[in-house]
Amino acid sequence: MPQLLLEIFSEEIPARMQQGAARDLERMVSDRLKAAGLTWDALTTYAGPRRLTLVIDGLPVATPDREEEVKGPRASAPEQALEGFLRKTGLTRDQLTERDGVLFAVLSSKGRATTDLVAETVDHVVRTFPWPKSMRWGSGTLRWVRPIKRILCIFDGKVVPFEIDGIPSDAITEGHRFMGSGQPLKVSDFVDYRAQLEKNFVLIDAADRKLRILEQAKAACAARGLALVDDDGLLDEVAGLAEWPTPILGDMDPQFLALPPEVVRLSMKVHQKYFAVRDPSKDGLAPNFLVVANVEATDGGKALAAGNSRVLSARLNDARFFWDEDQKVGFDAWNAKLSGVTFHAKLGTLAERVERIAALAREIAPLVGADADEAEMAARLSKADLLSGMVSEFPELQGIMGGYYARLAGHSDAVADAVRDHYKPQGPADTVPTAPVTVAVALADKLDTLVGFFAIDEKPTGSKDPFALRRAALGVIRLMLENGVRVSIERQSIHAGRRLMAQLLNSAEAHVSGRLDFLRSTGDLSDDGLLQQLTALSAKAAGLLGVQTVDQTPPVEWELQRSSGLMAFFADRLTVLLRDRGQRHDLVAAVFALGDDDLVRIVRRVEALAAFLATDDGANLLAGYKRASNILRAEEKKGPVPTGMVQTGLPNQPEPETVLAFAVGAARTAVEAALETEDFAAAMTALARLRAPVDRFFEDVLVNSDVPAERDNRLKLLGQVRDVMGRVADFGQIAG
């Protein structure tokens, strides 16, 4: 079947936009073609520095004929309704059909030529393409990321004729800007298109460009006994900068290796898009770099390497200046400036935030096996490097530079490492710290962030999370799970909230007092307008604290209400994490419903519950639980359900009822013992023993007996079944 080939050729497309553009092109074209009823065998898109390409194989030459039945008014409807329906469908009354008193219209339409549809589709795509940033050029109205030069569009070997804002479609493309033939390339299909471009030094596939970079870069390094420092993010970027990428190995002044390796690598990557190089026989970096050029130089790249070396030296000289100057300043000066830096208008300064983190880190330290003094010291140093020259130049180095400066200032390795790593983990792929002091500070930092923004009601909404609270919560969860930390999140959150509220209270009181002193000194105390402003300020501060006036202590109810919202947020994040690991979200909800906030214990419960429900006993017992719960809920609607001790040995009592009563008692004892030692597998085993007695009870015993005493006793028994199972999880929240 025919093939469609589309290329939109423009000036340079920013590398960061290329892959998203390829996805958008695929989505927009495929959506319109599918809506027209077309199908195909394969659709592929490519993105590069100067072109977006789409190829579809197996596309029909025309859309299919269509027949659609449209429901109209009832046959007895007013004449106006019928006339409106006829105008809408373009039919006459005798062309309608009637079924069960309702009129229907059958609308038929002939298929359209695919070329017509393609022309309309390309026009729509070009005019509505969702570039993050776009521009208009010349005297036209068209907007694109960069000026469009050509549009190649071929279907079944022939040009699809159309024109967009003065740009006609054709079968012509262009090769490499510098190494190509300089002549237009006329192509017939995708195979010809790809082959001609490669002869003219253009690789259209980003995967091919990345492979060429890696192979040639590693070969260039190996020839000198060196190794490339892998960087997938940089590889993606440079693959979008060159149509014919050519790696060149260059040299740099070895004296720059005295700088921290992170500084050297970041200077190379951020400013110059260079790869770092290392010597496999030594620690650290080698005095080399690897640049990816867009040409094959006649001198083998010597001139390019020398020029790039000079540029890199200038960048590294700047970095060395910051490194030397920062060591002259030090932590005391930086920390003193933190009081002048606002963290958030409603949450105070960075200095106040550091005070909260330090107090919380000291409290958490013994719970994670860390030295409390070291945890507090690391927390007090943790944000200082934000005021350093190096971090001002390279924000990506926050924490990392603080760790270096702390070590140079004579602090212990544990403190320096905690300063360096306390932001971790910053994403799902980031490593999780294991050093106790680091864990204490990292938990304190993230909990303070979460508690603070929840306190001022700045929670994530939908896809918006401007303060990265989801990432912070996931960081807390991973720190606890991967280090086996047995800490109550709710308790620590309440403690963090109390410190925050105390700071806000003090700040509000100080501000109000200061303004009053100022008014007294100026003699304007009687100014009603200013007094009203002060009253409003005091009331606003009090409202934030959940009290009537700023001299009251925030009530425990406020703390619990705020922390409960945070607990639900943690439950949601834990659900996402465990779902990614293959666990069902309803099992997490069933365990969280017990009110436990020990994440390590929660995960163990979920894992044991999942294993139990995967067995026949678990699945059948879940069905029995739901049946018992349904009966009890129905009875609860009528009035109070009897509770208390289940009687055995009653006259004419069915054996299955007696057996279940004793089985529930034994299960309760076994479950409580297992939960006491956190042996959740044993707890599930104890529940599994209820499966047969529950099944037999429902098979042989009538719960709603006509004898009130029998009915009450059996309802008590079902309540005990629900209760003992509810000690392990809320089975009512489990699907199935």
Secondary structure, DSSP 8 states (H G I E B T S, - for coil): --EEEEEEEES---HHHHHHHHHHHHHHHHHHHHHTT---SEEEEEE-SSEEEEEEES--SB---EEEEEEEEETTS-HHHHHHHHHHHT--GGG-EEETTEEEEEEEE---BHHHHHHHHHHHHHHH---SS-EE-TTS--EESS-EEEEEEEETTEE---EETTEEEESEE---TTTS-SS-EE-SSHHHHHHHHHHTT----HHHHHHHHHHHHHHHHHTTT-EE---HHHHHHHHTT-SS-EEEEEE--GGGGGS-HHHHHHIIIIII--EEEE-TTSSSEEEEEEEEESS--TTTTHHHHHHHHHHHHHHHHHHHHHHHHHHHH-HHHHHHHHTTSEEETTTEEHHHHHHHHHHHHHHHGGGGT--HHHHHHHHHHTTGGGGSHHHHH-GGGTTHHHHHHHHHTT--HHHHHHHHHTT---STTS----SHHHHHHHHHHHHHHHHHHHHTT---BTTB-TT-HHHHHHHHHHHHHHHT----HHHHHHHHHHHHHHHHHHHHHHHHHHHHHHHHHHT-TT-HHHHHHHHHHHHHHHHHHTSSSTTS---HHHHHHHHHHHHHHHHHHHHHHHHHTT--HHHHHHHHTTT---HHHHHHHHHHHHHHHTSHHHHHHHHHHHHHHHHHHHHHHHS----S----S-TT--HHHHHHHHHHHHHHHHHHHHHHTT-HHHHHHHHHTTHHHHHHHHHH--SS-SSHHHHHHHHHHHHHHHHHHHTT--GGGS--
